[in-house]
Amino acid sequence: MDQGNVSSTCKKLENKGWLERKRSEKDERVVMVSLSEKGKTILSQIEQYAYIIGIISGLIWIIVGLGTSAGKFAKSIFDEI
């Protein structure tokens, strides 16, 4: 990513309220970026969903590994996701 992409992405995330930008008092060329409270909440939710998806994915592959018709059915559902 170049500087323009980073700046526009940060601006969009700031407009959504997901991050905060603040210019350095020592050097105005430097912009400090941090997650807002809303951004931290969203990140936490993403982490929770990723964890759950990981568990479900692992269970599906265990079932598929058993070679049962239920496993084949579970795999067909997983493939559509």
PyMOL commands that set and color helices and strands:
alter all, ss='L'
color gray80, all
select helices_A, chain A and resi 3-15+37-66+69-80
alter helices_A, ss='H'
color red, helices_A
select strands_A, chain A and resi 19-23+31-35
alter strands_A, ss='S'
color yellow, strands_A
deselect
rebuild
show_as cartoon
